[in-house]
């Protein structure tokens, strides 16, 4: 499928996209045309989900290689970072929803 390096890089890029899109939504909320905020939020949550999925694929790749030492060294950090990614993405998008529904 993908090389392990591409899985990690893709996961990082998608994680950043998951955080950047809600911030863009909030920065542009005073613009005249902000009808696309729902699309941005859906893409943000989707990017987060795909990023987490890529980490699962990476873990699966390490299991297939039987690289137990790499798994033991990185599993706690990956779990922590995945949790932070998910929580921050949810909070940013929830804040976006509150801001946009408050403007109605």
N, C-alpha and C positions, 0 to 999 in steps of 0.2 A: 504494500500500500504506500505509505509515506515513510520517509526516513525519520528516525527519532528526532533529529535536529529540526526538521520541518514541523513536526508535531508540536514541539516546544515553542518554536518561533510563532507558528500560527496561533497557538493558544495565547501567547503573550499579546500579539497584535489584536486578536479578537477581544481579549480582556480589556485592553485599552480602549477599543472602539465602544465596548459596553459602557465604559465610564464617560467617554467623551461625548457621546450623543445626547445624554440627558443634560449635560452642562451646556451644550450648544442650544438645546431646546430652551433652557432657562435664560440664556443670554439673549436669544432672539425673540423672547416672548413679547416684547414691546413693538416688534415690527408689525406692519400692517397685515401681512399674510402669514399667519401662523397656524394654518389648518393642518399641516403635516406633522404636528407634534405627536399624534398617536402612532403614526408610521415610524417616527424616530424612536419612540419608546418600545415598539414591537421589535424593531431591528436591534435595539440595545439589549433587550432580554434574550433575543435569539443569538446574538453574538456571545453573550455570557454562556448560554447553554452549549453552543458549539465549542467554545473554549474549554469548558469543563469536560465535554465529550472527548476532545482531543487529548486531555490529560488521562482519561480512562484508556484511550487507545495506546498512549505512551506506556502506561503501566502494563497493559496487556503485552506490548512489544517486549518489555523487560522480562515479563514472566516467560514468554516464549524463548527468550535468549537464556533463561535461567540465571539472570544476573541478580542474584539474591542480595548481594552486598549493596548494589546500587539502589535496589528497592528499599532495603533497610535504612540506608543513609538518607533517602529523599522522601520517604512516605509521610513522615510527620510534617515536613515543610510544605509538601504538596497539599496535604489535607488542610493545613492552616491557610495557605494562600487561596485555595479553592473556596474556603469558607468566607474569607475576606472579600473575594471577588463577588460571590453571590450576595452577601449581605449589603455591600456598598452599592451594587447594581440595583437591588430591590429598593434600597433607601433613596437613591437618586431618582429612580423612576416614580416611586411613590410621592416624593416631594414635587416632581414635575406634575403629576396628576393633581395634587392638592393646589398647586399654583394655578394651573389652567382652569380647574373647576371653580376656583375662587374668583376668577375674572368674569365668570358668567353672570 
